């Protein structure tokens, strides 16, 4: 099983969506987690609504801090546009997806970020499977 961590600043939009897509597309092959460098404490209601459109329920998720993720190593860590606010976390594979925070974007732009995250997650899962 591959362990993946998605990190953004608030852990209320991008990283939550990435975690959900990794669970959906990775199934039992992955353990997906997400966290924020400065977690907001809640999931953005717009992220919840946008993911419902894809049949995914984020309403039971909560915004987590990097201190909540434990000490087990990760196969992949993906930071998502948080720049210096994202600390270095050891992993076999690292990536920075410079994605805009969709919280203040219009619905079409929010969906575009969501769909981009899904495409990137699928590609990451494929890369991790071929490394095995």
N, C-alpha and C positions, 0 to 999 in steps of 0.2 A: 504494500500500500504506500502510495506517495503522499507526503505531507506538504500542503501548500498554504502559505500565509499571504493574504492581501492586506496592504496597509495604505491608508490615506489619513488625512488629518483628523476628521471628525468621526470616522467610522459610522456614517449615517447615510451614505449614498453609494459611491463607487465601490468601495471595498465590500460592502454588504451585498451589492448586486453580483460582484465577481465571485464571492463565496457561494452564493446561491446557484449561480450558473455552473460552478465547479462541482457542486454536489449533484446538480441535475445531470450534467453530461459525463461526470466521472464516476458516479454511482459508488459502488463498494471499492473501486480501485483507488479512491483518493480520500484523504481526510483534509477537508478545507476549513480554514479559519480566517477570520478577519479581525483587525484591530485598528485603533487610531492613535496617533501621536498625541493628540489633544481631543479625546472623545467627547462628543456632544452630550452623551447620556441618553439619546433617543434616535430612532430611525426616522428619517424625513418622511412624512406622510405621502409626499409626492413619489418618493422611491417605492413605497409600499404599493401605491396605486399603479405605477408604471410596471411593476413586476407582476401584479395581478393580471394585467393584460397578457402576460406570457404564461399564466397559470402557476405562478410562484407566489407563495405567501411569506412576506417578510415581517408580518405583524407580530410574530412570536419572537423575533430576534431582538437583541439589545446592543447598544453601542458599547464596545469594549476597549479597554486600554491595552497597550502593549505589555503591561505588567500582568495582565490576565491570561496570557497565552502559554505560560509555563516555560520550561527549559529544554524540552525535547527539540532536537534539531529538525530543520525543514529541508525538504528536497528542493523547494523553490520558494523564494520570497519575491513578491511583486509589489513595488511601491507605485502609487498612483497620483502623480502630480503634486506631491507634498514637499518636494525639494529638501531644504535643510531641516524641515520639521520631522522628517522621517529618519530615525537613527539607523545605523548599520546593524543588520541582523544576520548572523551567519547562516549560510545555506549553500547547498551544492550548486544551485543555479539562482541567479539574481536578474531581475529585469525592472526597469522603470518605465511605466506606461504614462507618459505625460498627457494625461487626460484632463480636460477642464472639469471643475466641480459643477455638476449640473443643477445645483440647488437654486440658482437664480436665473436659470435659462428657461426659455419658453418650452412648451410641451414637445414640439417637434425636435428641438435641439436636445432636450432631455432624453427623448427616445433614441436619438442618434448616438448619444454617449452610451446609453444602455446597450444598444445593438453592437456598438464597437467593442464594448467590454465582453459581450458574449462571443463574438468572433475571436477575440484575443484569448479568451479562456479556452475555447475549443482548440486553437492552435497550440497553446501551452500544454494542454493535456496530451495532444498528439506527440509533441516533442518529448514529454516526460515518458510516454509509453515506448517510444523508439530508443530511449536511453537505457531502458531496463535490460 
